[in-house]
Amino acid sequence: MKKLLFVFALLLSIVRIDATTVQASGKLDWEITEPRCTFKLEGTISNRTTAPSGTIRLVLWATRAPFPSPGTIVAEQILGSLNSGTQFKSFKINTTSNIPNISGEYYFTVAVAEFSGGIWRNVAISDTGIRDLKIGDFVGQTKWSLPNLPVVSPASALQKKNILTLTEKATGLFNEFPGSSQTNSKLRFASKSKVSVSNRAQNKPVSFTYRKKNGKYNSQKVIVGDVAINYGGKDNFVSKTKLTLYFHTEKSGTYQSVESGRNKEAVWGSFTLK
């Protein structure tokens, strides 16, 4: 298994390089805790013309020489298109990173690209400096370990007014998120079958199930709490989250979250239950 790590990009101003319907301004950076890449924009990507834009995407490049030069795409994210007079404003968005088995110092650059005239055109770039790689790994990744604590019997049920608070600690590969990226989310249980989840687009409760089941923690057989959340979807697409709760006390413990659907991702973290 690869050793992987997070890396912060320098906060540099976006430089416009091609005149199209799309304009970008502000600061664009990124952070990788493999296999998660987070693009961060402090500013806008806007369409100030009377025509709709083409599809817009963010692309993180790794190149041996300063961009533009031959290289590899480390991560990318489709943002969509912009109607006349509309914009994408300051955001953080997660996607998947994929670094090939390369070694040495590489220039990392974020390009804002628009699909126009049948090709992708770079609208703007943000030069984020040089990073050191070793066989496809960033040098210096902090690893995270499961707490060396006993696992006790899980809650018998999750009921109305229960609140489950999740704090992200690491990716599914045990690569530790930096402190500023250890985000919290809350699950507010409205009944024995409905839950509201913060940091999601849904404004209303969605369906969930809960049960006890057999599991393993630090190679030991344990009983865990299993939460399956169904967010629903369109066009036969369904987004789901599976939470495995390892209780260390009656009200706290360690969890693993596995997302299925468009944003497939596994995360480890800690939880509290009220």
C-alpha positions, 0 to 999 in steps of 0.5 A: 500500500502506498504511503500517502500524505496531505500537502497545502498549496500556496495561496497565490493569485489566479492569473488569467491566460486566455480570453473566453466567456469565463473570468477567474479572480481571487485565490485558488489553492488545494490540499491533498490527503490521499486519496482526497483532494480539496480544491479551495477558491477564495474569489469568483469564477464568473461569466460576464458575457451575454452568452452561456459558458462551456463546461468548466473544470478545475485541473491540478497538474504535476509537471517537471518544468513550470506550467504549461509543460508535459505532465500528469493530472493529479486531480480534477473536478467538473464545476458545470457551466455558467449562464450569462451574469452568473458565477461560482463564488468562494467554495471548498469541494472534495474530489479524488486524487491519483498520483502516479508512481513518480519521484522527484520535485514537481511543479503543481499548478491548478488550471481553470479550464473551459470546454469551448470550440470542441477543445479544453482551453485554460482560462486561468492558472494558479502556480502553487509551487514545487512539491517533493514526491517519492514513488508517487508519494508526497514526502512527510505524510502523517499517519493516523492510528486507531485509538488503542481502547476497548470496544464496548457494547453499542447503543441498542437504538438511535432514537428521536432527539439523539445527536451523533457528532462526527469529527473526521481524522483520516482517510480510509488509508489512515492518512491524517487530515491536518487539524484545519481540515478535520471537519465536523458533521451532525446527524440529528435523528428525527425518529427511528427511521429518519435523520437529518445530516449537516453538510449535505444538500438535503434540507429534510430528513432522509431514511436510515437503518440501525443495527448491531452486528459483528465486526473487527477493531485492531484485529479483535472481534467486537460488536459494532453499531451499523448505520445505513443512510439512504439519501435517494437520488435521480435517474436510478442513482442512489447516494448512500453512507454506511457508518460503522460505530465502535463505542469506547464508552456509552456515548463516544467512540471511533467511526468509519464512514464509507460513501457510495455513489458519485463521491466514493470515499472512506473516512475514519474519525471520532464520534460523540452521541447525545 
